[in-house]
Amino acid sequence: MPEHLIGLLLGTEEDWPSTFEELVRRLGPVRHRGERHAFATERVLNEPFDLRDRPRYALVIDRLAWWYDVPREWLKKVALMDDVYLLNNPFTFQAMEKHSAYCAMMRLGLKVPETWLIPHKLPPDNPRFLPTAERYNAPFDLEEIGARIGYPLFMKPFDGGQWVGVTRVGGPAELHRRYDESGERLMHLQAAVEDFDVFARCLSIGAETMAMRFDPGRPMYDRYQVDHAFLSPQLGHEVVTISRLVNAFFRWEFNSCETIVKGGEAYPIDYANASPDVALTSLHYYFPWAIATLARWSLFCLASGRPMRVTQDVDAYFAVGDRDDLSYEQKLAEYRRLADAAFEVDRYEEFCARSLPHLDETLLELVASRWFDDLLVATVRSTFPTHEHERFVAHYRGLLAAWARDAAG
């Protein structure tokens, strides 16, 4: 019986890793095409490594390498030398940050708001900079750029994440102040989409995408709104297609995409998140779906022998995006076909139906268990002040009970 070890490369998270580990344990071996496959999980330690060492892991879920160099370089090694399957691809996330993602999706015809890149306020600490800048750096008028984009606009790091360094700018004076504060960070200026109808955040894991209503102005525990009909079927399909396209294009398999909808138009504004939010206290109602999907996709990749692909294959997408004879809707349809093929959607769904028919029931039993309730209570106690513990335990128990009722349906 083939045995597959799943490595978890973690920071300080405990809620989702523990739930994922417990779900995989409860699922037990699964049968795929006449063969039984066993799965185990293990948390990866960061330590010195011999580049020729053979890792024991068949698949690694990475939550750390977006900011920590040691695990990032280890992931590159195990992908290049040992064919370990990675969620996510460290090569494209390092090379294709938000700036590259904007450029690529603009070429593909997505409705990305007008975006400019501006030089650092404080130049790089390099003795070659000053003589280079004196010869080749053209002066620019920051206010003129702001006027061309229009106010309000957003200033945000070209490679940022988790809303760090993102500021809303209301006029020229504030633009100068925020630019002065940006220091050595390279920044984008992006047109704001004001008075929008809805803000959608999609969490994509492999071949599945969950579109959720999101309110960035609310506290973190209340940003994801439980609303199953906040998008029309057509817009819902478009928003999911955009998310699926981004992931297939960059070979990202665990990512979130933010899209603003206004007047029936979908504007993707942020879609390069190497460590998307899957916290119990954030996702609440949607947390079981995220854990189940992460398990389904991981087991599918391992049991089916899906190969880890390091490099991108962008030509097919650009061939569609560069065609002037196709409408936006026609391009979206072709992108969806390419993306679904990249994620082997049909084969994945067949695997889930035949090899994991017990997953939904196992998940329901897990979420209803004393084990999970103890985890929920511990998570609340580690997240919120003491005087709010009782309130938030009841809050999350209620949301998870609502999910369980809907799932049992």
SVG drawing of the C-alpha trace seen along z (x, -y; Angstrom):
<svg xmlns="http://www.w3.org/2000/svg" viewBox="-32 -69 61 72">
<polyline fill="none" stroke="black" stroke-width="0.4" points="0.0,0.0 1.6,-3.3 2.2,-5.6 2.3,-9.4 3.6,-11.9 2.2,-15.4 4.5,-18.1 3.1,-21.2 5.4,-24.2 4.0,-26.5 4.4,-29.7 2.3,-30.3 -1.0,-28.8 -2.6,-26.0 -6.3,-26.0 -6.3,-24.9 -3.2,-22.6 -4.7,-20.7 -8.0,-20.3 -6.4,-19.3 -4.3,-16.7 -7.3,-15.3 -9.4,-15.1 -6.7,-13.2 -6.3,-10.8 -10.0,-10.2 -10.3,-9.7 -7.9,-6.8 -6.6,-5.0 -8.4,-5.6 -8.7,-3.5 -7.9,-4.9 -7.9,-2.8 -7.7,0.5 -4.9,-0.5 -5.2,-1.6 -3.3,-4.8 -2.3,-5.7 -1.7,-9.3 0.1,-10.8 1.0,-14.4 4.0,-15.9 5.1,-19.4 8.3,-20.4 11.3,-21.7 13.5,-24.4 17.1,-23.3 20.4,-23.1 20.0,-20.7 22.3,-18.9 21.2,-19.8 21.5,-16.1 19.3,-14.8 16.2,-13.0 13.1,-14.4 10.5,-12.1 7.6,-14.3 5.6,-13.7 3.6,-17.0 4.2,-20.2 1.7,-22.8 3.7,-26.0 2.6,-28.9 6.0,-30.2 8.2,-30.8 6.6,-34.0 8.6,-35.8 11.3,-33.3 14.2,-32.5 15.3,-29.2 12.2,-27.2 11.8,-29.0 15.1,-27.7 14.4,-24.3 11.2,-24.2 13.0,-25.1 15.5,-22.3 12.8,-19.6 10.9,-20.8 13.8,-20.9 15.7,-17.8 13.0,-15.6 9.7,-16.3 7.9,-17.1 4.5,-18.6 4.2,-22.1 1.3,-24.3 2.4,-26.9 4.9,-27.2 7.8,-29.3 9.3,-30.1 6.4,-32.0 5.4,-33.6 8.9,-35.0 9.2,-36.2 5.6,-37.0 4.6,-39.3 1.5,-41.6 3.1,-43.9 3.7,-41.0 0.3,-39.7 -1.3,-43.0 0.7,-43.2 -0.2,-39.7 -3.9,-40.0 -4.1,-43.4 -2.7,-41.7 -5.3,-39.0 -8.0,-41.7 -9.2,-41.7 -10.6,-44.9 -7.8,-45.8 -8.2,-49.5 -5.7,-51.9 -2.3,-51.3 1.0,-53.1 4.3,-52.1 6.3,-55.0 10.0,-55.0 11.1,-54.6 10.8,-57.7 14.1,-56.7 16.5,-55.3 18.3,-51.9 21.3,-52.0 23.8,-51.4 26.8,-53.7 25.9,-53.2 22.5,-54.7 23.3,-58.4 25.4,-58.5 23.0,-56.2 20.0,-58.4 21.7,-61.6 22.2,-60.2 19.0,-58.2 16.3,-58.8 13.8,-61.2 12.1,-63.8 8.4,-63.2 5.4,-65.2 3.7,-63.1 0.6,-65.3 0.3,-65.0 0.2,-61.2 -2.3,-61.4 -4.5,-63.7 -4.3,-61.3 -5.4,-58.4 -8.0,-60.4 -9.0,-60.5 -9.5,-58.7 -6.8,-56.2 -4.9,-53.6 -1.1,-53.5 0.1,-50.0 3.4,-48.0 4.1,-46.5 4.8,-43.1 2.7,-43.4 0.2,-41.3 -2.2,-41.2 -3.1,-44.9 0.2,-45.9 1.2,-49.4 -2.1,-50.0 -3.5,-53.5 -6.4,-55.3 -5.4,-58.7 -8.0,-61.4 -6.1,-64.2 -2.7,-65.7 -1.6,-66.7 -2.3,-63.3 -0.6,-61.7 2.7,-63.6 2.4,-62.7 1.8,-59.0 4.6,-58.9 7.0,-60.5 6.0,-57.8 6.5,-54.9 10.3,-55.2 12.2,-52.5 9.1,-50.5 8.3,-50.5 4.7,-51.5 1.8,-51.2 -0.8,-53.9 -4.2,-52.4 -7.5,-53.9 -10.1,-53.3 -13.5,-51.7 -15.8,-53.8 -19.4,-53.1 -19.1,-49.5 -22.0,-47.1 -20.1,-44.2 -16.6,-43.1 -15.9,-39.4 -12.9,-37.4 -12.4,-34.1 -10.4,-31.3 -9.1,-28.9 -7.6,-25.5 -6.7,-23.4 -9.7,-22.8 -12.2,-24.4 -13.1,-28.1 -15.3,-29.5 -16.6,-33.1 -17.4,-34.9 -18.8,-38.2 -16.1,-40.3 -16.3,-43.6 -12.8,-45.0 -14.1,-47.7 -15.4,-45.3 -13.3,-43.7 -11.4,-40.6 -13.8,-38.2 -16.8,-39.7 -15.3,-40.4 -16.5,-37.2 -20.3,-37.5 -22.5,-34.4 -24.4,-35.2 -25.0,-32.6 -26.7,-34.8 -24.7,-38.0 -23.6,-37.5 -25.8,-36.8 -25.1,-33.4 -23.3,-35.2 -21.2,-37.4 -20.5,-34.5 -19.2,-32.5 -17.0,-35.4 -15.5,-36.0 -14.7,-32.3 -13.3,-32.2 -11.0,-35.1 -9.7,-33.4 -9.2,-30.1 -7.4,-31.8 -5.0,-33.6 -4.1,-30.4 -3.7,-28.3 -1.6,-31.1 0.8,-31.3 0.6,-27.7 -0.7,-28.7 -3.0,-26.2 -3.7,-27.9 -4.5,-31.5 -7.1,-34.2 -8.4,-36.8 -10.2,-40.0 -12.7,-41.4 -14.9,-44.5 -18.2,-44.4 -19.8,-47.7 -22.6,-48.2 -22.4,-44.6 -18.6,-44.9 -16.0,-42.8 -12.7,-44.5 -9.9,-42.3 -7.8,-44.3 -5.6,-41.8 -4.8,-38.3 -1.3,-37.2 -1.6,-35.9 1.0,-33.3 -0.5,-32.5 -4.2,-33.2 -6.3,-33.6 -7.7,-30.2 -8.0,-31.0 -11.0,-29.6 -11.7,-33.0 -11.8,-34.7 -13.5,-32.1 -15.8,-30.7 -18.8,-29.3 -16.5,-28.6 -13.7,-27.1 -14.8,-23.4 -15.0,-23.8 -11.5,-25.2 -10.1,-22.3 -12.0,-19.7 -10.9,-21.1 -7.3,-21.3 -7.5,-17.6 -9.3,-16.6 -6.8,-18.4 -3.8,-17.1 -5.0,-13.5 -5.9,-13.8 -2.5,-15.1 -0.8,-12.3 -3.0,-9.3 -3.3,-10.3 0.4,-11.1 -0.2,-14.6 3.3,-16.0 4.6,-19.2 5.2,-21.8 7.8,-24.4 7.6,-26.5 4.7,-28.4 3.0,-27.9 1.8,-31.3 1.7,-31.2 -1.7,-29.6 -3.2,-32.3 -1.5,-35.2 -2.7,-33.7 -6.2,-34.2 -5.6,-37.6 -4.0,-39.1 -6.9,-38.2 -8.9,-41.3 -11.7,-39.2 -12.8,-37.8 -15.1,-39.6 -14.3,-39.8 -16.9,-37.1 -15.4,-34.8 -12.0,-35.3 -13.3,-34.4 -14.8,-31.2 -11.6,-30.2 -9.6,-31.0 -12.0,-28.9 -11.4,-26.0 -7.7,-26.3 -7.8,-26.7 -10.1,-23.7 -7.8,-21.6 -4.8,-22.8 -6.5,-21.7 -7.9,-18.5 -11.3,-19.4 -13.1,-16.4 -10.5,-13.9 -10.5,-15.6 -14.3,-15.4 -14.2,-11.8 -11.6,-11.1 -13.7,-12.9 -16.8,-10.9 -15.1,-7.5 -12.3,-7.7 -13.6,-10.1 -17.4,-9.5 -17.0,-9.4 -15.3,-12.8 -18.4,-14.9 -19.8,-12.6 -16.3,-12.4 -16.1,-16.2 -19.5,-16.7 -18.6,-14.3 -15.3,-16.1 -16.9,-19.5 -19.6,-18.2 -17.0,-16.5 -15.7,-17.5 -12.2,-17.5 -13.2,-20.3 -15.1,-22.3 -12.0,-22.2 -9.9,-23.5 -12.5,-26.3 -12.4,-27.4 -8.6,-27.3 -8.4,-29.3 -10.8,-32.0 -8.9,-32.2 -5.6,-32.7 -7.1,-35.3 -9.4,-37.6 -9.2,-39.4 -10.4,-37.5 -13.6,-39.5 -14.6,-38.6 -14.1,-34.9 -17.6,-33.9 -19.1,-36.1 -16.9,-34.8 -17.1,-31.1 -20.9,-31.5 -20.4,-33.4 -18.3,-30.8 -20.3,-27.9 -23.4,-29.4 -21.7,-29.9 -20.3,-26.4 -23.7,-25.0 -25.3,-26.9 -22.7,-25.3 -23.4,-21.9 -27.2,-22.3 -26.6,-23.4 -24.1,-20.7 -26.4,-18.0 -29.1,-19.6"/>
</svg>
